[in-house]
Amino acid sequence: MARCPKIPMQEPQEFTRGEIGILVYLHFNSDSVTSGDLSESLSVSTGRVATALKGLEKKGFIIRRTDLSDKRRVNVLITEAGRKLVLDKHQIGIEKMAKALRKLDEEEAIEFVRLVKKVIA
């Protein structure tokens, strides 16, 4: 039986998955949404979203603003620092994937692409 390769230790995470998910959503989908919109779109509880937003706001990656047309509504907006973080993490992910794919020969790469297409179709 083949043994699984060891996964190298990673540096401690400074963000929760929920925080990163919110930043990615704001960056790629919408600049301004409510916490309820985030909860629904990301399929997480409003409590989890509230906790993540608190952490992101403290770190300077989002701001919350009261909607001028409806004072009951609070919009969540990504900051430039938040955008930069998303783009940096995205680039790191691309580089890691490229490094991993360089280990495949041409036949394996073709098979990999075929399988990924099948999975995401």
Secondary structure, DSSP 8 states (H G I E B T S, - for coil): -------------SS-HHHHHHHHHHHHT-SEE-HHHHHHHHT--HHHHHHHHHHHHHHTSEEEEE-SS-TT-EEEEE-HHHHHHHHHHHHHHHHHHHHHHTTS-HHHHHHHHHHHHHHH-
